Structures are given as structure tokens and as C-alpha cells.
Amino acid sequence: MNRIIAIDQSTSSTKALLFDEQCKVLARTNVDHKQYYPQTGWVEHDAEEIYQNMIEVIRQLLEVSGERLEVREYSLCLTNQRETAVVWNKATGKPIANAVVWQDTRGAEICRELRSQGYAKLVFDKSGLLIDPNFSASGVKWLLDHIEGAREAADRGELLMGTIETWLIWKLTGGKVHATDYTNASRTMLFNIHTMQWDDDLLALFGIPRSMMPEVRPCDAIYGETTCEGLFPTPIQIAGVLGDSHGALVGQMCFEPGSGKVTYGTGSSVMVNIGEEPKVAPEGLVTSVGFSAFGKTYYGFEGNIYSTGATLKWIADQLQLVGHPAEMEALATSVEDNGGVYIVPAFSGLGAPWWQSNVKGAVFGLTFATTKAHFLRAALESIAFQIKDLIDVMVAGLSPLTSHHSPLKEIAADGGPTKNRFLMQFQADMLDTPVVCTEVDDASAFGAVIMNGFARGLWKSFEEVKGFRKVTEVYQPNSQLSIVNCQLYQGWRNAVNQLIK
């Protein structure tokens, strides 16, 4: 009679999904939130709106499921957009400003300064991360430095910080619980992945008082209780919390070292399980906590691409070339190739493995023969090219870990764009590796549900849950196209090289 409500709080929307004990999705609801772009390179969310949206999607979920609350045992789990930082006053419960989103580059100058002062090694050695505005610390420092009275309030111990799940847990528990999990903590640039604690040197580097920091717990922990603003007559448990990419790693059952996944979302995260030691990532990648469960911590190599699904959304919403990204496949496949067009979607700079936050997006190869179809095809191809950039570097770093077999046997894929058959086939061809799509559209939420079950003793081992993953489609690479693919990829690298010189 268990029902698990999974909240998937992403960059563009808040989803609620209702799962049963067999991990079947019974219902889902979704509400978008507003994106704020107050200046070039700034991206903000209203944390209050996100909380209200979460309550609203849970309300809608209970309504559409039509279930009688009194005959079920409910619990709540959370997975979230990572690195997006909220700073709020613990007495009033109000954020001091909009949340600074992971795509925001206002911290670029702070990061440049720290790199020029020689702090890159310290930050990398302790946090596993590169000094980059993508991670939370520079955004929090910026807010403390620029919002009137914030620095003084922080020093007086009046302010709290957290990534989105921390804010939501704090709100859900009426301010009783200020906590995060190891995966989200490992994406802030303030957490030591060796000691598994907030690091005094890193906090000092960014001028962030320790009093602002949440308690850090494993992913499979109980986080507190909530009535979801009275939606439930008695409090339900919040159990199972992890960042969205980590949720997908768990949801795709990547429990063995050398198993990996690609999440195709607003941006894309490529993560590979490297086992129980935080090994040094190859250049251009980072080491994060993959997930923690059953008293053990598993680490992952990860690279993040800022704009994949966001590129398709931009084409639909801003350029209005199509009504919806789903319409792109038919047009893209109406032409034989990209017509020499390459789109480098560096809207928020280039992420891994380049890490060039000052690069702007560009289109190469336009001629009078270029059609809308060529442009759309180039946009889809840009997603596969960026993922290949990353995986090539990752495979090089993985070789010593998996010397007994090829580093990557397959890539598990999830997220909205996996419905695009052209993109998935092109991805398999580019990687020369099978791409496995699974029944779970919402792998991140699925991973949170698995952690919820572990936390509440529903399942006792990784083995017990492996059967829950259902493969829907396997895209085998077309080896006959390897020469064409090499040429296509070389064209992409040439385009990128023109921007990063």
C-alpha cells in the first residue's frame, strides 16, 4: 500500500510523479516556472515560486490519481536541478534575492580571480571540481557581496544557504530541517569529497560563514516530516534525496564501476560510476559523489554540457522556427545532412571538457543553400557532438579502472530528447557505442524513489532493485558510417576551435 511521491525539481519546471512499490508510475503532473534574465549572462529563479509550484503539483497529483489518502502510506522523495543556490533569512523565511541558477555566469570574475591567484589546485584537490561559476560557491559569494546588508546578516548568523532541495526541505518542514545530501553538497565547491564535510579552507576562500551551511546526509536518509501545507491530514516522511544527474545514475542502475549514463535535459550530464574512491578526474572533467547508500559512498566522473535541450527550446521559443521541439525530427530528417552547418550552442559559455565561460554561441557554415531543415539538423547534431567530446575524455580516464574490458559497454540514456530517434541513432553512431533507452522517462525521479525505498527499508540491496529498469530501445552504432561520422565530427571540432582560440 506504499505510495511514493517523487518531486523532480528541474531547471524549467517542477514535476510530481506517483510511484507504487513496484516502481510503476501511476500519475504525473508538471508546472513550469519563470526564467529571469536580468542582465546578459544572468539566470535567476524565484525560489518562493518554485516552492509554491511544488505544493501545487503535489495537489494536482493527488487529484488526478483519485486515490483515497487514508488507505495508503505516502512518503516523499526529492531530486533537483543542482548548483542553483538560494540564500534566505532564517527568521523571516524569505530569500534575500532570486536564486542564482547553475547557468548563471555572474560569478565568472570571482572565479577568474581565484584561478589567477593560484587556488585551482586547492579547490580541485578538496572538492573534485574546477573553479567555475557553474558551481554554487561563486553565486553565493556574489549575493553576499552585492545584496545590501547580506554580508553583515550572514556574519551575524541570520542567513542560510542551500541548493534547491535544501530550500524545499526547509520549507516543507516549517524551518525545522536545514539539510542537504552528499551529491548536492559535492556540487557547491565548498564540500570536501575526501572528508565528506564542509571544508573550512573552501568556505574561507569564498567568504561564506559555516553557520549558513546545511547538515549533510546520505542519499538514503530520512530528512524529516511534512504535511505539504496541509495536503496530508498527518505528516508523511521525506526520505531519499539526490541531485538530478545522480538520480539518473541510480535510476539507470549504474551501480558497478564503469557503468555510465547520459541525461538529456536542459543541459546534459554525463556520469560514470568510478567506485568507492574519489579518483582524480581527467582534465576537463570533475569528480563528484555519485550516490551514497547502505553506508557506502560511490564516486563518479562527470562532465556537464550547459545547452542541449535548452538549444531546442531556444529554437522553438525564441526563434519560433517550430512550434515545439518534438516537431524538429521530421524536418531534420527531411535533408540528407547538415549542409555544412554547425551550431555551437555556447549560450552560457562552453562546459566540459572546455570550461570556457566567456565563449558565446555561434553558427558556422551558412550559405544561401541553407534551409530551416539544415539548421534544425545542426542543432540536434550539436547535442551528440558535445556528448562525444565529453565521453572521449572520460573513456581515456576510465581505461585503468576497467582494464579487463572496454571502458564503456553501453551508455544508458534518459530525458525528453531520447524520444528523438534521429538524435539517439546519431549519438550511437558518433560514440560507436550502443545507446540504451529505458522505459523510465524520468530516471532522476526513479533514482530518488530507489533511495526512498532504501531509506525506509522497502528494499535491502542494489540487486533487489535492478529488475525495475526496463529497456525500451537499443540503438546500435552503424559502423558503415564511421568515415562520414569522423568527417562530420571533425567539422564540429573545427567550429569549436574557432571559438576557443
Disulfide bonds with the S-S distance in Angstrom:
none
